[in-house]
Amino acid sequence: MVDFGVHIGTRGCLTSRKNVMALAQRAEALGYAYLGVSDHLIIPTRTDVSYGYTEDGVWPGAARGECFDCIATLAFLAGCTQQIKLLTSVAVVPHRPAVLAAKLFITADVLSGGRAIAGVGAGWWPEEFEALGAPPYDGLEQIATQRKWATQFEAGMSLEASFVLPQLVAPRTQLADVYDLATATAAAGQHFVGADMKGPMTQIDLRKLGPDFALPVFVIQGTADDFTPEELSRAWLDSLTAPQKEFVPIENAGHFALTSHGEEFLRDLREHVRPLVVSAPVVE
């Protein structure tokens, strides 16, 4: 059975107590299952970043106007409705400290009688992050904290359980491999993202490679990846032109599907990629 909901904006004419109440109560009376609330705290007047969900890359919202906080709006909706579920769609994780965001969601959930749903995402607007003082982080300790909490909620597995332990207990792992893993992880933290989150990898924009590829392109990814949301990966893949392209999902796997779901990852490589390699002509 499919449930339908109504998205309530937090800007424009919906920055009115009367209008928000009227729309919410009417949606509930009509039998809708959800009320969705988006999350923008500040609207930059200009941006150099393309919006990923429209064909022309332009965000469809207006450039000016008031903004309501999405979690505070959930708490208000809890008081003027009785049964309809209340969803943030989506609350941007870097906008708020983790403990504060958790407290706000729990408060809204209790006040609504268990109807609040925490839909969360990574966000996409650098100018908004800069205005709010969100990441980039000042150092690796803050990055580690963010990673710790993100992985705790990603497919229900911690970073150690999903990434580190599977490599340590692999059948042919030796002491030298453990040393190499520790060394590589430390080096990645220093040089891959950098101590200030401005390392080489953070400067790469895959879109600058262009949309035309001469080789097949496969994206094998966990459906519970909170670091690289499935929707963004699919949108990027859809924008490409290639002889063959395919998105291969691994259900209930997170960002480290390669290690946490190694057997499934290997199975997908064999089923989707290996046939092309075997059938490819040999170049002398």
N, C-alpha and C positions, 0 to 999 in steps of 0.2 A: 504494500500500500504506500502510495506517495503522499507526503504531507506538503502543503503549500503555505507560504508565509508572505508577509508584507514587509518591505524594507522602509523603515522610517528614517528620513534624513535628519541631520542635526544642524541644518543650516537653512537660511532663507526663511520662508514662511513657517517652517517647523522649528523656529526658535521662539515659539509662542506656547505658553502653557496650555492655552485653550485649544490650539490646533493639534498639539501632540496628544492631548487627552481625547479629543474627538476622533482622530484617526485610529488611535490604539483601541478605543472602545468599540468603534465601528468594525474594525478588523476582527475583534474577538466575537462580536455579535454575528458576523457572517461566517464564523466557523474556521477561520484561518488558524493554523497550528503555531506559527512563529511570528514574532516581531523582530526584525533585524535592525541594528543600529551601527552605523559606520563610525570611524575614528579619525578625525582630523582636528587637532587642537589649534593649529596655526595654518593659514593658507598663504604660502609665498606668492609674491606678486609676479615672479618670473622663475623659470627653471630651465636648465639645459638638459634635463633628463626626459626621455621619451616614456610615456605611460604605456604599460605593457598590455592593456586590455581593450584598446581601441585601434582601429585600422590605421588612423593617422597619427597615433601616438600622443594625442592631446587629451588631457584629463577633462572629462565632461562637466565638472563642477565650475561654478562661477569663481572668478578671481578674488572677489571681495565678499564680505558678510560675516555675521557672527557664527561662532561654532559652539555647540554644546559638547561637554565631555560624554563619551559613550557609556561609561560605567555608571556615572551619576544619573544619566538618562534611564538606564535599566532600573535603578532604585526608584525613580519617579514612576516609571511604568508599572512597577510592582504594586504601587499604591492605588492605581486607577484601573487595574485589570484583576481578573480572578483566576483564570485558567491558562491563558495563552502563554507559551514559552517565550522567554526573553533572551535574545541572542546578540552578542557583539559580532559584527560582520564587516571587518574584523578589528579587534583591539590590537594596535601595533605595539609589539613587545618593547622596543627601545624607548617608547614614550614615557614609561613610568618605571621606577625601581621595582624589582621583582616582588619584594615583600609587601610593598604598598599596593601593587596591582592585585596580589593574592587577597589581601585584606578587603579591598574594594569589591572584588568579585564575590567573596564569601558573604560580605554584608548584604549585597544585592540578592544573593541566593537565599539567605535566611529570611529577609524581609518579603521575598516573593513566595515563600513556601516551597523552595526547591525548584523554581522554574527558570533560574538563570543558567545560561550556557555560555561558557567562555570560548568564543571563537577568536583565535589569535593568529597573527601573521607577522612577517618580518618588516613590512613597510617598504616604501620605494622612493621616498622624496627626501633627498639629501639636505635641501634647504630647510625643510621642516625639522630634521634632526639637529641641524646646526643651531637653529633658533631655540630649540628646547634643551640643548646641551647633552644630547644623546650621543652614543658612539659615533665616531671612532673613540676608542678608549685611550687612557693615558699610559697604560702599561699592561704587561702580560698577566698580572694578577687579576685585573678586572676582566680581561678576556676569559681567563680560566673560570672565574665566577659565573660569567654568562654561559659558558659552555657547560658548566656543571649543572645549572638549573635547566637549561634547554634539553640536555640529554636525559635528565631525570624524567621529563615528561614526553620524550620522544620514543614512541613505541614501548614505553614502560621500561626502558633499559638505560643504565648509566653508561658513561663513556668507557669506564673500565670493562664493564660486562660486554659491551657491543663491539669494542675496538681492540682493547689491550689484551684481555684474557684469551680470546680466540687465537691470537697469534702466539701467545706464550705456551699454550697447550697443544699447538699443532703437532701432528705425528713426528715430523723430522726436525723440530725445533731444537737447537743446541744453545749452549751458553753464549757462544759468539753471536748468535741471532738475537738473543735478549739484549746484549750490549748494543748491537747495531740498531735495534728498535728504539732503545732509550736515547741513543745519540741522534738518530734521525728525527725523533719527535721533538727533542730540544731544539735542533737546528731549524725545524719547520716553524716552531714558535717564534724564533728570532728572525728568520729571513723570509719565510713564506708569507706570513701576514705582517710581521714586524711588531716591535714592542709598542708602537703607537697606532697599530691597525692600519698602517699606510704602506705596508710592504709590497713587493713586486706583484703578488697575486691579486691584491686589492685594486691594482691599477689596470688590470686586464679587462677589457670589454669585448666579449666574444662577438658582439655585433659588428665590430670593426673589421673582422675577418671577411665580412661580406656574406651574402645568403647562398652563394653558389658553391657547391662541393662536388668534386669529381669522383669521390669515393662514397660508398654507403655510410650512413650515419645511424648509430644505435644509441639510445639512452636507456640504460638499465638502472632503475632507481626504486628505492623504497617508497611506498605510498604514504608512510608516516614521517617523511623527511621534513623536519622543522627548520633545517638550515637552508635547504634549497627546495622550496615548495614545488610539489608536482605540477601545479598549474603553470608556474613560470617555465619549467623545463619543457612542458608540452607546447607552450606558446612559442618558445624559441625554436623548437624542432619544427613546428608547423610553418615557421617563417622561412625555412631552408628549402633549397632546391638541390636534390641529390638523386643519383640513380636508384637508390632505395633508402628509405628511412623508416624507423619504427621506434615507438616508445614501448619499452618492456617493463611493466610494473612488477615489483615484488611486494605482495600484500603484507601489511603489518610490519614492514621493515623500515628502519629509519635511515639516517644519513650514512651510517656505516654498514650498509647492507652487504658489502663485499665480505666483511668479516663476521658480522652477526648472523647472516644467512648465506654462508659460503656455499653450501650445497645447492641452494636454489640459484645463486648467482652463476655457479659453474654450469648448472643445467641450462640456464638461459643462454649462456655463451655457446654451448654445444648445439642447442636447438636453432638459434637465430643467426649466429655469426659464423660458426664453423662450416656450415654448408657452403657459404660463399667462398671461404678460403680454399676448401677442398676442390671446388669446381673452377677456381680462377686459373687462367692460363699461366704457364710457367714462362717467365721472361729470362732468356739466356743472357 
